Amino acid sequence: MMEETVIHNVITKLLITQSEVALKHLCCLLSTFGSTLDCDEQYLMDGYVHQMEEIITTKQISSHVSRLMQDIVALRKNYWFPLPADSNWNKTQQQ
């Protein structure tokens, strides 16, 4: 679909930019459209998540943005179903 192509282009540009603002926008975009994009083009989402994990591990970003990105990775691992607010799931996955 045309709309999905546009969203994929935006995601790619945000990941290339890697500024704090761009990565925050990326997290908002993926929290909204991630499940839809993951159904149709899973291999692309695999690449996005891999790039996000690399950004998180290189620690070139603030802890706030890192946490936002970790939440998106965890959301995807949970098949895009939100985790309960008091969940210890993220803490056990990071160890």
Residue pairs with C-beta under 8 A, 6 or more apart in sequence:
1 40
4 36
4 37
4 40
4 41
7 29
7 33
7 37
8 37
8 41
8 44
10 29
11 26
11 29
11 30
11 48
13 22
14 22
14 23
14 25
14 26
14 29
15 26
15 48
15 51
15 52
15 55
18 55
18 60
18 61
20 61
20 62
20 65
23 55
23 61
23 65
23 68
23 69
24 65
24 68
26 52
26 69
27 65
27 68
27 69
27 71
27 72
30 37
30 48
30 72
31 71
31 72
31 75
34 45
34 72
34 75
34 76
34 80
35 79
35 80
37 44
37 45
38 45
38 76
38 80
45 76
49 72
49 73
49 76
52 69
52 72
52 73
53 73
55 61
55 69
56 66
56 69
56 70
56 73
59 66
61 69
70 90
70 94
71 90
74 83
74 89
74 90
74 93
75 81
75 82
75 83
77 93
78 89
83 89
83 90
